[in-house]
């Protein structure tokens, strides 16, 4: 089918602008239902998930919107087909804060009387091989509080398990990554975020040429280690922070201490760093092996 003449003109204008080197044109995302031909066996099922909430603390705040976009993928990271999504609004027990409405566009009138059926959510994700979120450390904690099924599923994070910086991107927010990839979308609604995340994972990365999904799967499959700098001298906190350690200030999941997550091959090097640079002696280091089934959760 031929395209309307005015659409062809717009496309030509966009190409002409970009050809000057003085302009960069972003195209609005039109989420496809298929990325690759279904010519491979062993396809697996994933969902890209996004939640909007009344705040940042999963122990105190509540889900007000949930979207899940299912898709199939090959073991090598090729995304094949995107299925019909799940999307729902939910009325929280307290009014939605004004700052949350300003960010999400969701207000009390939109969610009045709305509920998300937990059993329906559990059925929707039954049998999936992977749950993906952009900042899974946030979404996983909320979803495990909301629906126990998510505690038994492997998770991956499109924000932290793709090396966007090495590929030339300047930020990690979904909208910034989309702009860097040459498209934009209607932001701050959960389903739009899901489709944008799938689009980014389906594309070849600009420097390595690998698909984002392939890199994400490689990192999600690999075990990592959470290493705790328990009892580290206070005057060395800046050194730990500069190396990538984070402070577990509320004690969630473990003690109040500095910690870092490292891949399996880097564990011994991290032990040596702590022995030589932080403690000045060899001590027993508190560490735990982590995989996709507990990564990004409070159990890690």
C-alpha positions in Angstrom: 0.0 0.0 0.0 1.4 3.4 -0.9 1.7 6.1 1.8 -0.2 9.4 1.6 1.7 12.0 -0.3 2.0 14.3 2.7 3.6 11.6 4.8 6.2 11.0 2.1 6.9 14.7 2.0 7.4 14.8 5.8 9.8 11.9 5.5 11.7 13.6 2.8 11.9 16.8 4.8 13.2 14.9 7.8 15.9 13.3 5.7 16.8 16.6 4.1 17.2 18.3 7.5 19.4 15.5 8.9 21.5 15.5 5.7 22.6 19.1 6.5 24.3 18.0 9.7 22.6 21.0 11.5 19.5 19.2 12.6 18.6 16.0 14.3 15.0 14.7 13.8 13.3 12.4 16.3 10.6 10.2 15.0 7.6 9.2 17.2 7.6 5.6 18.2 5.0 3.5 16.5 5.3 0.2 18.4 5.4 -2.7 16.0 3.9 -6.1 16.8 6.8 -7.9 15.1 10.5 -7.2 14.9 11.9 -10.4 13.4 10.5 -13.3 11.4 9.4 -16.3 13.4 12.0 -18.6 11.8 13.7 -20.0 14.9 12.9 -22.7 17.4 13.3 -22.3 21.1 11.6 -18.9 21.4 11.1 -17.7 25.0 8.6 -15.4 26.6 9.4 -12.2 28.5 7.4 -9.3 29.7 8.5 -5.7 29.9 6.9 -4.2 33.0 6.4 -0.7 34.4 4.6 0.6 37.4 3.6 4.0 38.5 3.3 4.5 42.3 2.4 7.0 45.0 6.1 7.2 46.1 9.5 5.5 46.2 9.2 3.3 49.2 7.6 -0.1 48.4 6.9 -0.7 52.1 4.8 2.5 52.4 3.7 3.5 49.0 1.3 1.8 46.5 1.0 0.9 42.9 -1.5 3.1 41.0 -0.8 1.9 37.4 0.7 -1.4 36.1 1.5 -2.2 32.5 3.0 -5.4 31.1 4.0 -5.9 27.4 4.7 -9.5 26.6 7.1 -10.5 23.8 9.0 -13.5 22.5 12.7 -13.6 22.0 15.3 -16.0 20.7 18.2 -17.1 23.0 20.6 -14.9 21.0 18.6 -11.8 21.9 16.5 -11.3 18.8 13.1 -9.9 19.8 10.5 -11.5 17.5 6.9 -10.6 18.4 5.1 -8.3 20.8 1.8 -9.5 22.2 -1.3 -7.9 23.6 -0.5 -6.0 26.8 -1.9 -5.9 30.2 -2.7 -2.4 31.6 -4.6 -1.3 34.7 -5.2 1.5 37.1 -5.6 1.1 40.8 -7.1 3.4 43.5 -4.7 3.7 46.4 -5.7 3.9 50.1 -4.7 7.5 50.3 -5.0 10.4 47.8 -2.3 10.6 45.2 0.3 13.2 46.1 0.4 16.3 43.9 4.0 15.7 42.9 3.2 12.2 41.6 0.3 13.6 39.6 2.7 16.2 38.1 5.1 13.4 37.0 2.7 10.7 35.9 -0.5 12.7 34.9 -2.5 10.3 37.0 -4.9 11.9 39.5 -7.5 10.7 42.0 -10.4 11.0 39.5 -8.6 8.6 37.1 -8.2 5.9 39.6 -11.4 6.3 41.5 -13.0 2.9 41.9 -10.3 1.2 39.8 -8.6 -2.0 40.9 -6.0 -4.4 39.5 -6.9 -8.1 40.0 -3.9 -9.8 41.5 -5.0 -13.2 40.3 -5.3 -11.8 36.7 -1.8 -10.4 37.0 -0.5 -13.8 38.1 -2.2 -15.6 35.2 -0.8 -13.1 32.8 2.8 -13.8 33.8 2.4 -17.5 34.2 5.1 -19.4 32.4 7.2 -16.3 31.4 11.0 -16.8 31.3 12.0 -13.3 32.2 10.6 -10.1 33.7 12.3 -6.9 32.5 12.0 -3.4 33.9 13.8 -0.1 33.4 15.2 0.2 37.0 14.2 -3.2 38.2 15.4 -2.5 41.7 12.4 -0.2 41.9 9.7 -2.1 40.1 10.6 -5.5 41.5 10.1 -4.4 45.1 6.7 -3.0 44.4 5.6 -6.0 42.4 6.7 -8.5 45.0 4.7 -6.6 47.6 1.7 -6.6 45.2 1.7 -10.1 43.8 3.8 -13.0 45.3 4.2 -14.6 41.9 7.0 -12.1 41.1 9.2 -13.4 43.9 9.6 -16.6 41.9 10.5 -15.2 38.5 13.9 -14.2 37.2 14.3 -10.4 36.6 16.5 -8.2 34.4 17.1 -4.5 34.2 17.3 -2.6 31.0 18.8 0.4 32.7 21.7 -1.3 34.5 22.3 -4.5 32.5 23.1 -2.8 29.2 26.2 -0.6 29.1 24.6 2.4 27.6 27.5 4.7 28.4 29.9 2.5 26.5 27.6 2.7 23.6 27.7 6.5 23.5 24.5 7.4 25.4 24.7 10.3 27.8 22.0 9.3 30.3 20.1 6.3 31.6 16.6 7.6 31.8 14.3 5.9 29.3 13.4 9.1 27.5 17.1 10.1 27.2 18.0 6.7 25.7 15.1 7.0 23.3 16.2 10.4 22.1 19.7 9.1 21.7 18.3 6.3 19.6 16.4 8.8 17.4 12.8 8.4 18.6 10.4 9.8 21.2 7.2 8.6 22.8 4.4 9.7 25.1 6.1 9.6 28.4 5.2 8.9 32.0 2.5 6.3 31.3 3.4 2.8 32.0 2.6 1.1 28.8 4.3 3.7 26.7 7.5 3.1 28.8 7.2 -0.6 28.1 7.0 -0.2 24.4 10.0 2.2 24.4 12.0 -0.2 26.4 11.3 -3.1 24.0 12.2 -0.9 21.1 15.6 0.0 22.6 16.4 -3.7 23.4 15.4 -4.8 19.9 17.8 -2.4 18.2 21.5 -2.9 17.5 23.7 -0.8 19.8 25.5 2.0 18.0 29.1 1.0 18.8 29.2 -2.7 19.5 26.5 -3.6 17.0 25.0 -6.1 19.4 21.3 -6.0 20.2 20.5 -4.5 23.6 18.5 -7.6 24.4 21.6 -9.8 23.8 23.7 -7.8 26.2 21.0 -7.8 28.8 20.5 -11.5 28.6 24.2 -12.2 29.0 24.4 -10.1 32.1 21.1 -11.4 33.5 22.3 -15.0 33.1 25.7 -14.4 34.8 25.9 -14.7 38.6 27.2 -11.7 40.5 28.4 -11.1 44.1 27.2 -8.6 46.6 30.2 -7.7 48.7 29.8 -5.8 52.0 32.4 -3.6 53.5 31.1 -4.2 57.0 32.7 -2.1 59.7 34.8 -0.1 57.2 36.5 2.9 58.7 34.4 6.0 58.4 37.2 8.1 57.1 37.4 5.8 54.0 33.8 6.2 53.0 34.8 8.5 50.1 37.2 6.0 48.7 34.5 3.3 48.8 32.0 5.6 47.2 34.4 6.5 44.4 35.0 2.8 43.7 31.2 2.3 43.3 30.1 1.2 46.7 26.6 2.2 47.9 25.4 2.8 51.4 22.6 0.5 52.7 21.2 3.1 55.0 17.9 1.5 56.1 19.3 -2.0 56.6 16.8 -3.5 54.0 18.0 -7.0 53.0 21.2 -6.8 55.2 23.2 -4.7 57.6 23.8 -1.0 57.5 27.1 -0.9 55.5 28.7 0.0 52.2 28.3 -2.7 49.5 29.0 -3.3 45.8 27.8 -5.8 43.2 30.6 -7.3 41.0 30.6 -10.0 38.4 31.9 -13.4 39.3 35.3 -12.9 37.7 35.9 -9.7 39.7 35.2 -11.1 43.2 38.8 -11.9 44.2 40.1 -8.6 43.0 37.4 -6.9 45.2 38.5 -8.9 48.2 42.1 -7.8 47.6 41.1 -4.2 47.4 39.2 -4.4 50.7 42.1 -6.2 52.4 44.8 -3.9 51.2 43.1 -0.5 50.9 40.3 -0.5 53.4 41.0 -2.9 56.3 44.8 -3.1 56.0 44.7 -6.9 56.8 43.1 -10.1 55.6 39.6 -10.6 57.1 36.5 -12.6 56.3 34.5 -10.6 53.8 30.7 -10.8 54.0 29.4 -11.6 50.5 26.6 -13.4 48.8 26.1 -14.9 45.4 23.2 -13.4 43.4 21.3 -14.5 40.4 18.3 -13.3 38.4 15.9 -14.9 40.8 16.8 -12.6 43.7 18.7 -9.8 42.0 17.1 -6.4 42.5 15.0 -7.7 45.4 15.2 -7.1 49.1 16.5 -10.6 49.5 19.8 -9.7 47.7 
